[in-house]
Amino acid sequence: MKKILATALVFSSLSTMAMADMAFQCSDRNTSLLFTLYEDNSGMRGGHMYINNIQVARLDTYRVNDISVRGNVVGNGAEVEFVFNSSRQAVYIEIGNTSELVCNAQVTDN
């Protein structure tokens, strides 16, 4: 049963990344953090945030330039913004004028 569940989780994670236009994945020994971002002809059109392959938030996103996308959690009243930088392969969190590294990420850009 554990093997079937593990296979389903891996497949779920891979299929989520395959559908996204861009994905930032961070992992340590205990936790996996995945951000999927979607684009169309008019630009960024949102994204999702997953912790351990469970969707925990929907993101409102916009492209800043060729290497950076910014996004915030839909429905969150706090003035917190994620910064996804494909050149540095990192995810930052920005609160006001302060920026902190969340994680170094493996970046997939389809």
Secondary structure, DSSP 8 states (H G I E B T S, - for coil): -HHHHHHHHHHHHHHHHHH-SEEEEEE-SS-EEEEEEEEETTEEEEEEEEETTEEEEEEEEEE-SSSEEEEEETT--S-EEEEEETTTTEEEEEETTEEEEEEE-EEEE-
